[in-house]
Amino acid sequence: RSAAAGFDWLWLMDDDLEPFAKALEALVAKKRFLEETSPRPFLLNCLVLSQDPADGDTLAFPLQEITPKGYPRLGVYHWRLSEVAEKVCNGLYRWACPFNGTFLPARIVTEIGLPNKELYIRGDEQDYLWRAAKKLDLYTVIDSRAYHPRPRVDAFDWKQYYHIRNMFVVNGHFNFRWLRNLKLLVLSLALGLRHGRRGTALVVRAIADGLAGRLGKREQVHP
């Protein structure tokens, strides 16, 4: 609706994101800077800091690295801002944390469409980011900050089904797809086994549906 209403840029965010007071101001400033200095189209993102601990260095989601060919570098995850300090240039870092203060040109909605509703609740933001990345450079604006609760790494419930299944879709955007899928398969099975027969069954179904491309909401996995 926002794109149809004639807005030039959209600011997208999760419902539990808390942007700092000047987060949007910093995004707009870097937008103007890049429009003057870079010939390539781009999207921008807030720096997403953890609320616990709220030390200004710990991140809610990791900053990864982009290879020269535009793919996420395998096995690289930076959970502290200080770890990427040397890679920040003009207050920008080459990565984005989708739908957490993402600032993008509205025209991209016309070009690539809306998020894939068949992914249901997990992975749609990652899928949309990498669809957009085929047309736009990705940047995190270091001075545009927001807080987000850090995800619980020990959580395991029916939502894991959608996360695992949909990551097979997301991996389709990358190089070394088979290797990424193999890693996903092994780690997911290990996670399921730690949660008994029901956990294992949930993971096996997610893997089977993901590899087969069976998407949409699955009532059978809901409590």
CYANA upper distance limits for C-alpha pairs under 8 A (distance plus 0.5 A):
  1 ARG  CA      5 ALA  CA      6.52
  2 SER  CA      6 GLY  CA      7.25
  2 SER  CA      7 PHE  CA      6.48
  2 SER  CA     10 LEU  CA      7.86
  2 SER  CA    106 ALA  CA      8.39
  3 ALA  CA      7 PHE  CA      5.96
  3 ALA  CA      8 ASP  CA      7.67
  3 ALA  CA      9 TRP  CA      8.47
  3 ALA  CA     10 LEU  CA      8.20
  3 ALA  CA    106 ALA  CA      5.80
  3 ALA  CA    107 ARG  CA      7.71
  3 ALA  CA    109 VAL  CA      7.77
  7 PHE  CA    106 ALA  CA      7.16
  8 ASP  CA    105 PRO  CA      6.46
  8 ASP  CA    106 ALA  CA      5.74
  8 ASP  CA    107 ARG  CA      7.79
  9 TRP  CA    103 PHE  CA      7.27
  9 TRP  CA    104 LEU  CA      6.07
  9 TRP  CA    105 PRO  CA      4.86
  9 TRP  CA    106 ALA  CA      5.37
 10 LEU  CA    102 THR  CA      8.37
 10 LEU  CA    103 PHE  CA      6.11
 10 LEU  CA    104 LEU  CA      5.97
 10 LEU  CA    105 PRO  CA      6.76
 10 LEU  CA    106 ALA  CA      6.30
 11 TRP  CA    101 GLY  CA      6.65
 11 TRP  CA    102 THR  CA      6.08
 11 TRP  CA    103 PHE  CA      4.99
 11 TRP  CA    104 LEU  CA      7.21
 12 LEU  CA     99 PHE  CA      5.64
 12 LEU  CA    100 ASN  CA      7.05
 12 LEU  CA    101 GLY  CA      5.87
 12 LEU  CA    102 THR  CA      5.52
 12 LEU  CA    103 PHE  CA      6.90
 13 MET  CA     17 LEU  CA      7.03
 13 MET  CA     99 PHE  CA      5.09
 13 MET  CA    100 ASN  CA      4.89
 13 MET  CA    101 GLY  CA      5.20
 13 MET  CA    102 THR  CA      7.00
 14 ASP  CA     99 PHE  CA      6.28
 14 ASP  CA    100 ASN  CA      5.96
 14 ASP  CA    101 GLY  CA      8.14
 16 ASP  CA    148 HIS  CA      6.88
 16 ASP  CA    149 PRO  CA      7.99
 17 LEU  CA    100 ASN  CA      7.05
 17 LEU  CA    101 GLY  CA      8.30
 17 LEU  CA    146 ALA  CA      7.12
 17 LEU  CA    147 TYR  CA      6.38
 17 LEU  CA    148 HIS  CA      5.44
 17 LEU  CA    149 PRO  CA      8.37
 18 GLU  CA    146 ALA  CA      5.83
 18 GLU  CA    147 TYR  CA      5.48
 18 GLU  CA    148 HIS  CA      6.89
 19 PRO  CA     23 ALA  CA      6.46
 19 PRO  CA    101 GLY  CA      8.01
 19 PRO  CA    145 ARG  CA      6.60
 19 PRO  CA    146 ALA  CA      4.39
 19 PRO  CA    147 TYR  CA      6.70
 20 PHE  CA    144 SER  CA      7.93
 20 PHE  CA    145 ARG  CA      6.16
 20 PHE  CA    146 ALA  CA      5.84
 20 PHE  CA    147 TYR  CA      8.15
 22 LYS  CA     26 ALA  CA      6.75
 22 LYS  CA    144 SER  CA      7.44
 23 ALA  CA     27 LEU  CA      6.96
 23 ALA  CA     46 CYS  CA      7.51
 23 ALA  CA    143 ASP  CA      7.76
 23 ALA  CA    144 SER  CA      4.66
 23 ALA  CA    145 ARG  CA      6.02
 23 ALA  CA    146 ALA  CA      7.62
 24 LEU  CA     28 VAL  CA      6.71
 24 LEU  CA    144 SER  CA      7.28
 25 GLU  CA     29 ALA  CA      6.74
 25 GLU  CA    144 SER  CA      8.24
 26 ALA  CA     30 LYS  CA      6.86
 26 ALA  CA    141 VAL  CA      7.88
 26 ALA  CA    143 ASP  CA      6.66
 26 ALA  CA    144 SER  CA      5.68
 27 LEU  CA     31 LYS  CA      6.59
 27 LEU  CA     44 LEU  CA      7.35
 27 LEU  CA     45 ASN  CA      8.02
 27 LEU  CA     46 CYS  CA      8.01
 27 LEU  CA    103 PHE  CA      7.82
 27 LEU  CA    141 VAL  CA      7.07
 27 LEU  CA    144 SER  CA      6.64
 28 VAL  CA     32 ARG  CA      6.81
 29 ALA  CA     33 PHE  CA      6.81
 30 LYS  CA     34 LEU  CA      6.57
 30 LYS  CA    141 VAL  CA      7.76
 31 LYS  CA     35 GLU  CA      6.62
 31 LYS  CA     44 LEU  CA      8.12
 32 ARG  CA     36 GLU  CA      6.84
 33 PHE  CA     37 THR  CA      6.72
 34 LEU  CA     38 SER  CA      5.65
 35 GLU  CA     39 PRO  CA      7.78
 40 ARG  CA    136 LEU  CA      7.77
 40 ARG  CA    137 ASP  CA      7.62
 41 PRO  CA    135 LYS  CA      7.74
 41 PRO  CA    136 LEU  CA      5.60
 41 PRO  CA    137 ASP  CA      6.81
 42 PHE  CA    104 LEU  CA      7.81
 42 PHE  CA    105 PRO  CA      8.49
 42 PHE  CA    135 LYS  CA      8.43
 42 PHE  CA    136 LEU  CA      4.87
 42 PHE  CA    137 ASP  CA      4.86
 42 PHE  CA    138 LEU  CA      6.44
 42 PHE  CA    139 TYR  CA      7.97
 43 LEU  CA    102 THR  CA      7.75
 43 LEU  CA    103 PHE  CA      6.34
 43 LEU  CA    104 LEU  CA      5.10
 43 LEU  CA    105 PRO  CA      7.49
 43 LEU  CA    136 LEU  CA      6.75
 43 LEU  CA    137 ASP  CA      6.77
 43 LEU  CA    138 LEU  CA      5.90
 43 LEU  CA    139 TYR  CA      6.89
 44 LEU  CA     96 ALA  CA      7.46
 44 LEU  CA    102 THR  CA      6.33
 44 LEU  CA    103 PHE  CA      5.48
 44 LEU  CA    104 LEU  CA      6.85
 44 LEU  CA    138 LEU  CA      6.74
 44 LEU  CA    139 TYR  CA      5.42
 44 LEU  CA    140 THR  CA      6.16
 44 LEU  CA    141 VAL  CA      7.08
 45 ASN  CA     96 ALA  CA      5.98
 45 ASN  CA     97 CYS  CA      7.03
 45 ASN  CA     98 PRO  CA      7.97
 45 ASN  CA    100 ASN  CA      7.64
 45 ASN  CA    101 GLY  CA      5.95
 45 ASN  CA    102 THR  CA      4.85
 45 ASN  CA    103 PHE  CA      6.33
 45 ASN  CA    138 LEU  CA      8.44
 45 ASN  CA    139 TYR  CA      6.68
 45 ASN  CA    140 THR  CA      5.09
 45 ASN  CA    141 VAL  CA      6.47
 45 ASN  CA    144 SER  CA      8.25
 46 CYS  CA     96 ALA  CA      8.41
 46 CYS  CA     97 CYS  CA      8.24
 46 CYS  CA    100 ASN  CA      7.30
 46 CYS  CA    101 GLY  CA      5.51
 46 CYS  CA    102 THR  CA      7.03
 46 CYS  CA    140 THR  CA      6.30
 46 CYS  CA    141 VAL  CA      6.18
 46 CYS  CA    142 ILE  CA      7.57
 46 CYS  CA    143 ASP  CA      8.38
 46 CYS  CA    144 SER  CA      5.42
 46 CYS  CA    145 ARG  CA      5.80
 46 CYS  CA    146 ALA  CA      6.87
 47 LEU  CA     97 CYS  CA      8.48
 47 LEU  CA    140 THR  CA      6.47
 47 LEU  CA    141 VAL  CA      6.72
 47 LEU  CA    142 ILE  CA      6.06
 47 LEU  CA    143 ASP  CA      7.85
 47 LEU  CA    144 SER  CA      6.42
 47 LEU  CA    145 ARG  CA      5.26
 47 LEU  CA    146 ALA  CA      6.71
 48 VAL  CA     59 LEU  CA      6.52
 48 VAL  CA     60 ALA  CA      6.38
 48 VAL  CA     61 PHE  CA      7.30
 48 VAL  CA     97 CYS  CA      8.05
 48 VAL  CA    100 ASN  CA      7.57
 48 VAL  CA    145 ARG  CA      6.60
 48 VAL  CA    146 ALA  CA      5.57
 48 VAL  CA    147 TYR  CA      6.25
 48 VAL  CA    148 HIS  CA      6.91
 49 LEU  CA     54 ALA  CA      7.77
 49 LEU  CA     56 GLY  CA      7.08
 49 LEU  CA     57 ASP  CA      7.60
 49 LEU  CA     58 THR  CA      6.59
 49 LEU  CA     59 LEU  CA      4.78
 49 LEU  CA     60 ALA  CA      5.60
 49 LEU  CA     61 PHE  CA      8.19
 49 LEU  CA    145 ARG  CA      7.49
 49 LEU  CA    146 ALA  CA      6.44
 49 LEU  CA    147 TYR  CA      5.37
 49 LEU  CA    148 HIS  CA      6.72
 50 SER  CA     54 ALA  CA      6.22
 50 SER  CA     55 ASP  CA      8.46
 50 SER  CA     56 GLY  CA      8.36
 50 SER  CA     58 THR  CA      6.17
 50 SER  CA     59 LEU  CA      5.27
 50 SER  CA     60 ALA  CA      4.59
 50 SER  CA     61 PHE  CA      8.31
 50 SER  CA    147 TYR  CA      6.21
 50 SER  CA    148 HIS  CA      6.00
 50 SER  CA    149 PRO  CA      6.32
 50 SER  CA    150 ARG  CA      6.01
 51 GLN  CA     60 ALA  CA      7.94
 51 GLN  CA    147 TYR  CA      6.08
 51 GLN  CA    148 HIS  CA      6.29
 51 GLN  CA    149 PRO  CA      5.81
 51 GLN  CA    150 ARG  CA      7.31
 52 ASP  CA    149 PRO  CA      7.43
 52 ASP  CA    150 ARG  CA      7.41
 53 PRO  CA     58 THR  CA      7.37
 54 ALA  CA     58 THR  CA      7.64
 57 ASP  CA     80 ARG  CA      5.75
 57 ASP  CA     81 LEU  CA      5.54
 57 ASP  CA     82 SER  CA      6.96
 58 THR  CA     79 TRP  CA      6.57
 58 THR  CA     80 ARG  CA      5.17
 58 THR  CA     81 LEU  CA      7.08
 59 LEU  CA     79 TRP  CA      5.80
 59 LEU  CA     80 ARG  CA      6.11
 59 LEU  CA     81 LEU  CA      7.39
 59 LEU  CA    150 ARG  CA      8.26
 60 ALA  CA     79 TRP  CA      8.11
 60 ALA  CA    147 TYR  CA      8.14
 60 ALA  CA    148 HIS  CA      6.46
 60 ALA  CA    149 PRO  CA      6.90
 60 ALA  CA    150 ARG  CA      5.04
 60 ALA  CA    151 PRO  CA      7.62
 61 PHE  CA     79 TRP  CA      7.33
 61 PHE  CA     97 CYS  CA      7.86
 61 PHE  CA    150 ARG  CA      7.63
 61 PHE  CA    151 PRO  CA      8.48
 62 PRO  CA     77 TYR  CA      5.91
 62 PRO  CA     78 HIS  CA      5.53
 62 PRO  CA     79 TRP  CA      5.17
 62 PRO  CA     80 ARG  CA      8.08
 63 LEU  CA     77 TYR  CA      6.41
 63 LEU  CA     78 HIS  CA      5.51
 63 LEU  CA     79 TRP  CA      7.10
 63 LEU  CA     95 TRP  CA      7.06
 63 LEU  CA     96 ALA  CA      8.14
 63 LEU  CA     97 CYS  CA      8.25
 64 GLN  CA     72 PRO  CA      7.14
 64 GLN  CA     73 ARG  CA      7.56
 64 GLN  CA     76 VAL  CA      6.25
 64 GLN  CA     77 TYR  CA      5.43
 64 GLN  CA     78 HIS  CA      6.58
 64 GLN  CA     95 TRP  CA      7.05
 65 GLU  CA     72 PRO  CA      6.17
 65 GLU  CA     73 ARG  CA      5.97
 65 GLU  CA     76 VAL  CA      7.17
 65 GLU  CA     77 TYR  CA      8.21
 65 GLU  CA     94 ARG  CA      7.53
 65 GLU  CA     95 TRP  CA      7.17
 66 ILE  CA     70 GLY  CA      6.06
 66 ILE  CA     71 TYR  CA      5.86
 66 ILE  CA     72 PRO  CA      5.12
 66 ILE  CA     73 ARG  CA      6.17
 66 ILE  CA     94 ARG  CA      7.33
 66 ILE  CA     95 TRP  CA      7.49
 67 THR  CA     71 TYR  CA      5.81
 67 THR  CA     72 PRO  CA      6.66
 67 THR  CA     73 ARG  CA      6.29
 70 GLY  CA    133 ALA  CA      8.46
 71 TYR  CA    174 PHE  CA      6.39
 71 TYR  CA    175 ASN  CA      7.29
 72 PRO  CA    174 PHE  CA      8.10
 78 HIS  CA     83 GLU  CA      6.80
 78 HIS  CA     84 VAL  CA      7.72
 79 TRP  CA     83 GLU  CA      8.18
 80 ARG  CA     84 VAL  CA      8.08
 81 LEU  CA     85 ALA  CA      7.07
 84 VAL  CA     88 VAL  CA      7.10
 87 LYS  CA     93 TYR  CA      7.20
 88 VAL  CA     92 LEU  CA      5.93
 88 VAL  CA     93 TYR  CA      5.45
 89 CYS  CA     93 TYR  CA      7.12
 91 GLY  CA    141 VAL  CA      6.58
 91 GLY  CA    142 ILE  CA      6.03
 91 GLY  CA    143 ASP  CA      7.48
 92 LEU  CA    139 TYR  CA      6.45
 92 LEU  CA    140 THR  CA      6.09
 92 LEU  CA    141 VAL  CA      5.44
 92 LEU  CA    142 ILE  CA      6.50
 93 TYR  CA    139 TYR  CA      5.88
 93 TYR  CA    140 THR  CA      5.54
 93 TYR  CA    141 VAL  CA      7.20
 93 TYR  CA    142 ILE  CA      7.70
 94 ARG  CA    137 ASP  CA      8.38
 94 ARG  CA    138 LEU  CA      6.17
 94 ARG  CA    139 TYR  CA      5.08
 94 ARG  CA    140 THR  CA      6.84
 95 TRP  CA    138 LEU  CA      5.75
 95 TRP  CA    139 TYR  CA      5.47
 95 TRP  CA    140 THR  CA      6.14
 96 ALA  CA    102 THR  CA      8.07
 96 ALA  CA    138 LEU  CA      6.20
 96 ALA  CA    139 TYR  CA      6.13
 96 ALA  CA    140 THR  CA      5.86
 97 CYS  CA    101 GLY  CA      8.46
 97 CYS  CA    102 THR  CA      7.79
 97 CYS  CA    140 THR  CA      8.30
 98 PRO  CA    102 THR  CA      6.41
 98 PRO  CA    125 GLU  CA      6.06
 98 PRO  CA    126 GLN  CA      6.89
 98 PRO  CA    128 TYR  CA      8.48
 98 PRO  CA    129 LEU  CA      6.53
 99 PHE  CA    125 GLU  CA      6.72
101 GLY  CA    146 ALA  CA      8.14
104 LEU  CA    108 ILE  CA      8.07
106 ALA  CA    110 THR  CA      8.10
107 ARG  CA    111 GLU  CA      7.01
108 ILE  CA    112 ILE  CA      6.47
108 ILE  CA    113 GLY  CA      7.94
108 ILE  CA    132 ALA  CA      7.65
109 VAL  CA    113 GLY  CA      5.25
109 VAL  CA    114 LEU  CA      6.54
112 ILE  CA    131 ARG  CA      7.42
112 ILE  CA    132 ALA  CA      7.46
114 LEU  CA    128 TYR  CA      8.33
115 PRO  CA    124 ASP  CA      6.50
115 PRO  CA    125 GLU  CA      7.63
115 PRO  CA    127 ASP  CA      8.13
115 PRO  CA    128 TYR  CA      6.15
116 ASN  CA    120 TYR  CA      8.31
116 ASN  CA    124 ASP  CA      6.57
116 ASN  CA    127 ASP  CA      8.32
116 ASN  CA    128 TYR  CA      8.08
117 LYS  CA    124 ASP  CA      7.92
117 LYS  CA    216 GLY  CA      7.93
118 GLU  CA    215 LEU  CA      6.02
118 GLU  CA    216 GLY  CA      4.71
118 GLU  CA    217 LYS  CA      7.63
119 LEU  CA    123 GLY  CA      7.17
119 LEU  CA    124 ASP  CA      6.27
119 LEU  CA    162 TYR  CA      7.83
119 LEU  CA    166 ASN  CA      6.72
119 LEU  CA    215 LEU  CA      6.59
119 LEU  CA    216 GLY  CA      6.31
119 LEU  CA    217 LYS  CA      8.18
120 TYR  CA    124 ASP  CA      7.84
120 TYR  CA    162 TYR  CA      8.01
120 TYR  CA    216 GLY  CA      6.47
120 TYR  CA    217 LYS  CA      6.43
121 ILE  CA    159 LYS  CA      8.31
121 ILE  CA    162 TYR  CA      7.37
122 ARG  CA    159 LYS  CA      8.08
122 ARG  CA    162 TYR  CA      6.16
122 ARG  CA    163 HIS  CA      5.66
122 ARG  CA    166 ASN  CA      7.32
123 GLY  CA    127 ASP  CA      6.63
123 GLY  CA    162 TYR  CA      8.28
123 GLY  CA    163 HIS  CA      6.73
123 GLY  CA    166 ASN  CA      6.20
123 GLY  CA    167 MET  CA      6.93
123 GLY  CA    170 VAL  CA      7.65
124 ASP  CA    128 TYR  CA      6.55
124 ASP  CA    166 ASN  CA      8.42
125 GLU  CA    129 LEU  CA      6.59
126 GLN  CA    130 TRP  CA      6.87
126 GLN  CA    170 VAL  CA      7.10
127 ASP  CA    131 ARG  CA      6.73
127 ASP  CA    169 VAL  CA      7.93
127 ASP  CA    170 VAL  CA      5.74
127 ASP  CA    173 HIS  CA      8.47
128 TYR  CA    132 ALA  CA      6.64
129 LEU  CA    133 ALA  CA      6.52
130 TRP  CA    134 LYS  CA      7.10
130 TRP  CA    170 VAL  CA      8.39
130 TRP  CA    173 HIS  CA      7.12
131 ARG  CA    135 LYS  CA      8.24
131 ARG  CA    173 HIS  CA      8.23
132 ALA  CA    136 LEU  CA      6.45
133 ALA  CA    137 ASP  CA      6.59
133 ALA  CA    138 LEU  CA      7.23
141 VAL  CA    145 ARG  CA      8.45
156 PHE  CA    160 GLN  CA      6.76
157 ASP  CA    161 TYR  CA      8.42
158 TRP  CA    162 TYR  CA      8.14
158 TRP  CA    202 LEU  CA      8.14
158 TRP  CA    221 VAL  CA      6.48
158 TRP  CA    222 HIS  CA      6.37
158 TRP  CA    223 PRO  CA      7.74
159 LYS  CA    163 HIS  CA      6.95
160 GLN  CA    164 ILE  CA      6.55
160 GLN  CA    203 VAL  CA      8.25
161 TYR  CA    165 ARG  CA      6.53
161 TYR  CA    202 LEU  CA      6.74
161 TYR  CA    203 VAL  CA      6.76
161 TYR  CA    205 ARG  CA      8.15
161 TYR  CA    206 ALA  CA      5.61
161 TYR  CA    221 VAL  CA      7.97
162 TYR  CA    166 ASN  CA      6.23
162 TYR  CA    206 ALA  CA      7.48
163 HIS  CA    167 MET  CA      6.63
164 ILE  CA    168 PHE  CA      7.60
164 ILE  CA    184 LEU  CA      8.03
164 ILE  CA    188 SER  CA      7.58
164 ILE  CA    203 VAL  CA      7.90
164 ILE  CA    206 ALA  CA      6.44
164 ILE  CA    207 ILE  CA      7.26
164 ILE  CA    210 GLY  CA      7.96
165 ARG  CA    169 VAL  CA      7.97
165 ARG  CA    206 ALA  CA      5.17
165 ARG  CA    207 ILE  CA      6.24
165 ARG  CA    208 ALA  CA      8.45
165 ARG  CA    209 ASP  CA      6.79
165 ARG  CA    210 GLY  CA      4.71
165 ARG  CA    211 LEU  CA      8.22
166 ASN  CA    170 VAL  CA      6.98
166 ASN  CA    210 GLY  CA      6.75
166 ASN  CA    215 LEU  CA      8.34
167 MET  CA    171 ASN  CA      6.47
167 MET  CA    184 LEU  CA      8.40
167 MET  CA    210 GLY  CA      8.19
168 PHE  CA    172 GLY  CA      7.10
168 PHE  CA    181 ASN  CA      6.91
168 PHE  CA    210 GLY  CA      6.01
168 PHE  CA    211 LEU  CA      7.07
169 VAL  CA    173 HIS  CA      8.19
169 VAL  CA    210 GLY  CA      7.53
169 VAL  CA    213 GLY  CA      8.13
170 VAL  CA    174 PHE  CA      8.27
171 ASN  CA    177 ARG  CA      6.29
171 ASN  CA    180 ARG  CA      7.16
171 ASN  CA    181 ASN  CA      7.43
172 GLY  CA    177 ARG  CA      6.67
173 HIS  CA    177 ARG  CA      8.45
176 PHE  CA    180 ARG  CA      6.73
177 ARG  CA    181 ASN  CA      6.51
178 TRP  CA    182 LEU  CA      6.52
179 LEU  CA    183 LYS  CA      6.71
180 ARG  CA    184 LEU  CA      6.67
181 ASN  CA    185 LEU  CA      6.50
182 LEU  CA    186 VAL  CA      6.70
183 LYS  CA    187 LEU  CA      6.59
184 LEU  CA    188 SER  CA      6.37
185 LEU  CA    189 LEU  CA      6.65
185 LEU  CA    207 ILE  CA      7.35
186 VAL  CA    190 ALA  CA      6.76
187 LEU  CA    191 LEU  CA      6.70
188 SER  CA    192 GLY  CA      6.66
188 SER  CA    203 VAL  CA      6.91
189 LEU  CA    193 LEU  CA      6.61
189 LEU  CA    200 THR  CA      7.18
189 LEU  CA    203 VAL  CA      6.82
189 LEU  CA    204 VAL  CA      7.76
190 ALA  CA    194 ARG  CA      6.97
191 LEU  CA    195 HIS  CA      7.40
191 LEU  CA    199 GLY  CA      8.31
191 LEU  CA    200 THR  CA      8.35
192 GLY  CA    196 GLY  CA      7.28
192 GLY  CA    197 ARG  CA      8.40
192 GLY  CA    198 ARG  CA      8.43
192 GLY  CA    199 GLY  CA      4.97
192 GLY  CA    200 THR  CA      4.62
192 GLY  CA    201 ALA  CA      8.01
192 GLY  CA    202 LEU  CA      7.78
192 GLY  CA    203 VAL  CA      6.16
193 LEU  CA    197 ARG  CA      7.60
193 LEU  CA    199 GLY  CA      6.96
193 LEU  CA    200 THR  CA      5.69
194 ARG  CA    199 GLY  CA      7.99
195 HIS  CA    199 GLY  CA      5.27
195 HIS  CA    200 THR  CA      7.35
196 GLY  CA    200 THR  CA      6.64
197 ARG  CA    201 ALA  CA      6.55
198 ARG  CA    202 LEU  CA      6.66
199 GLY  CA    203 VAL  CA      6.77
200 THR  CA    204 VAL  CA      6.60
201 ALA  CA    205 ARG  CA      6.66
202 LEU  CA    206 ALA  CA      6.75
202 LEU  CA    221 VAL  CA      7.74
203 VAL  CA    207 ILE  CA      6.66
204 VAL  CA    208 ALA  CA      6.62
205 ARG  CA    209 ASP  CA      6.53
206 ALA  CA    210 GLY  CA      6.37
207 ILE  CA    211 LEU  CA      6.59
208 ALA  CA    212 ALA  CA      6.63
209 ASP  CA    213 GLY  CA      6.35
209 ASP  CA    214 ARG  CA      5.37
209 ASP  CA    215 LEU  CA      7.65
210 GLY  CA    214 ARG  CA      6.72
210 GLY  CA    215 LEU  CA      7.93
218 ARG  CA    222 HIS  CA      7.81
